[in-house]
């Protein structure tokens, strides 16, 4: 199942409540073509899956991550561009603690360490689709909290009761909690 199918399931689920909506919000309209062309010119390494995401929604909040909108992209990108070179990185959002979400020129997705430390990045996914499908809505969800993979199940067991988004992912079998 890919991220578009998962989006559809979340949007059409009758289990969605206010707590889950706080972890899954997509703007109704996608980004305009002029913005998409600008992104492609400024970041020639931008991937088609990210562009397709922008065509679907111009801004989103998914699982503790906020995706930039057309109206705040330039300001955010220029702030983080001082730390993360736009020849190598494209900031596309940030996680709940304020650390930037970055698309690397290789196509991989990483999480930076604030505005000051360009050397301390954590690669989260091999591509943007993998980031949506397997990190924000799948088995690698704990990685956005900088949890090492060996500790995912322990993290999930500890957080399940307090994290409605995680509970939704577990109920859908998108995240599995292994018994220890």
Residue pairs with C-beta under 8 A, 6 or more apart in sequence:
1 133
2 129
2 133
3 129
3 132
3 133
3 137
4 56
6 132
6 133
6 137
6 138
6 174
7 26
7 56
9 172
10 16
10 20
10 24
10 137
10 168
11 26
13 168
15 168
15 171
16 24
17 164
19 164
19 165
20 164
20 165
20 168
22 61
23 61
23 62
23 63
23 64
23 164
23 165
24 61
24 62
24 63
24 165
25 60
25 61
25 62
26 56
26 57
26 60
26 62
27 57
27 58
27 59
27 60
27 69
28 57
29 57
29 58
30 54
30 55
30 56
30 57
30 58
31 54
31 55
31 58
31 69
31 70
32 58
32 70
35 54
35 58
35 70
35 73
36 51
36 54
36 55
39 46
39 51
39 54
39 73
39 90
40 46
40 51
42 77
42 86
42 90
43 86
43 90
43 103
45 90
45 103
45 105
45 106
45 107
46 90
46 103
47 103
47 107
47 127
47 128
49 127
49 128
49 129
50 92
50 103
50 128
53 67
53 128
53 132
57 67
58 69
58 70
59 66
59 67
59 68
59 69
59 70
60 66
60 67
61 67
62 132
62 136
62 137
63 136
63 137
63 141
63 144
63 165
64 95
64 96
64 144
64 145
64 165
65 93
65 94
65 95
65 96
65 101
65 136
65 144
66 93
66 94
66 95
67 92
67 93
67 101
68 76
68 77
68 91
68 92
68 93
76 91
76 94
76 100
77 86
77 90
77 91
79 115
80 89
80 91
80 100
80 102
80 112
80 115
81 91
82 115
83 112
83 114
83 115
83 116
83 117
83 118
84 91
84 100
84 102
84 112
84 118
85 118
87 105
88 104
88 105
89 102
89 103
89 104
89 105
89 110
89 112
90 102
90 103
91 100
91 101
91 102
91 112
92 101
92 102
92 103
93 100
93 101
94 100
94 101
95 101
95 111
95 144
98 114
99 111
99 112
99 113
99 114
100 111
100 112
100 114
100 115
101 109
101 110
101 111
101 112
102 109
102 110
102 111
102 112
102 121
103 109
103 128
104 110
104 123
107 126
107 127
107 128
108 123
108 125
108 126
108 127
109 123
109 124
109 125
109 126
109 127
109 128
109 130
109 131
109 135
110 121
110 122
110 123
110 124
111 121
111 122
111 124
111 144
111 146
112 118
112 120
112 121
113 120
113 121
122 143
122 146
124 131
124 135
124 140
124 143
124 144
125 131
125 134
125 135
125 140
134 140
135 141
135 143
135 144
136 144
137 169
137 174
138 169
138 174
138 175
139 152
139 174
139 175
139 176
140 149
140 152
141 156
141 166
141 169
141 175
142 149
142 151
142 152
142 155
142 156
143 149
143 152
145 155
147 155
153 177
153 178
153 179
153 180
154 180
156 166
156 170
156 175
156 177
157 177
157 180
159 166
160 166
160 167
160 170
160 177
161 167
166 175
169 175
170 176
170 177
